[in-house]
Amino acid sequence: MKIRKNDVVRVMRGDEKGKTGKVLSVDADRDRVLIEGVNFIWKHLRRSQQHPHGARIQKESALPAANVRVVCQSCNKPTRVVVKRLEDGDRARICRKCRQAVTPEV
């Protein structure tokens, strides 16, 4: 999977189409990504000491990785990413549109 934690991505398909956010976590086994501020669901909680009457909280839910694209920092467009091997043996993710290296935000 070419999407990493802290990447800025844009949702390309589904109900959340057009929204942009930072990747909070990546589940490579299930090909899903959790994006900050996108795809909220209601979680119903049982009664507990923290929630004596039970609760309904809103939280982000994971999206399929195929529905999102990485936003390049150079051209500021959603793009596909290709992995290239550099001369020194390292690998870099390269934007398909502007051919610049894509790095996750810190």
N, C-alpha and C positions, 0 to 999 in steps of 0.2 A: 504494500500500500504506500502511495507516495504522499499521503497527507500525514502531517506530524502534529504533535501537541504544540500549541502557541501559534500555529499558522492562522492567518486571517483567510476565511473562506466565504464564498457566496453560495446560497442555495439556488440551484438551477431548476428544480422540479418540485412539485407538490404544493401543499397549502401554504408553505412558508417561502415560496419562490420570491427571489429578489432580496431577501434579508441577508445581512452580513454580520459575522461574529467571529470570535476567537475560539479555536478548538480547545476544549477543556480536557478531553481524553479521547483515545483511539482504541477501539476493540478490533484488532486485526483478525481474530478468529471468526467473528461474526460480520466483519466488514461494515462496522458502524462507527459513527463519530458523534460526540457530544459537543454541541456548540453553545456558547454563552449567549443567553437571551433569545434563543430560537427553539421552537417546537415545545411549548409549555403544555404540561398535562396536570390534572388534579390527582393528588395522592391522598387517599383516605387512611387516616391513622386510627388505630384502636385507642381506647382509654389507657393512659399510663400516668406516671407521676409527673412527667413533663406536660402532658395534655390530659387533665383530669376528665374533660368532657369529650375527648376524642378531638380530631381536627381534620380539616381539609387544607392541604398546602399545595401550592403550585410549584412545580419544578421542571427543569429541562429534561427532555427525553432524547434518546439517540436517534439519529437519522442514518439512512444508508449512505455509505461513502460515495456511491455512484451518483448521488443526487447533489453533490457539492463540488465546487471547483476552487482551487487555491487562487487568491488574489495576489498578483505580482506587485512588489513594492515599486518597481521601476515604471511600468506602464499603467499601473493601477487598474488592471482589467482582470476578470476571471479567466484563467487559462489552464490548459493541461500542462503537466510537468513531465520532463524527461530526465532520466538520471544519466549523467555522462561521467566517464572516468577522466580525471585530470592527469597532467604530465607527471606530477609527484606521486601518483598512485591513489590519491583521495578521490572520493566521488562527490559530485555536486548536483543539486537539482536545478534544472535550467528551464526558464519560461519558454514556451513554444512560440510566443508572439514576438518578444523583444530580444531573446537569446541571452538574457542576463540571469545571474544566479539568484535563486529564491532561497531566502533564509527565514526561519521562524522568528517571530518577535520575542523579545525577552522581557 
